[in-house]
Amino acid sequence: MNIQCDKCNKEFSISSIDTEDEQLLSNNVTRYYISCPSCGEQYTSYFLDDSMSEIQQEIRRLKNKQELTTKQKNKLMRLTQSITSMNMEYMNTYKDILQDNA
């Protein structure tokens, strides 16, 4: 996947999650991000804390099942929405730190 840097306008490729860096923030929250190889501009991919890791494990467990019941499908959707919501909360919480890194 190719993206264009907002800062230097150079295009670069993101081929795997291995290209991400991480930054440990307060309260045992880890920020995962990619950096433009030309100028170093950082782009946050997601945040992760202990409770989010547990939710991710449950999501993986459900996704690995052959067939899901309606109840399991609903649970999977709720868990996915929960992770998304938590990431948005962290994005707002750490907005000032992220702007300082820009």
Secondary structure, DSSP 8 states (H G I E B T S, - for coil): -EEE-TTT--EEE---GGG-EEEE-GGG-EEEEEE-TTT--EEEEEEE-HHHHHHHHHHHHHHTSSS--HHHHHHHHHHHHHHHHHHHHHHHHTHHHHHHH-
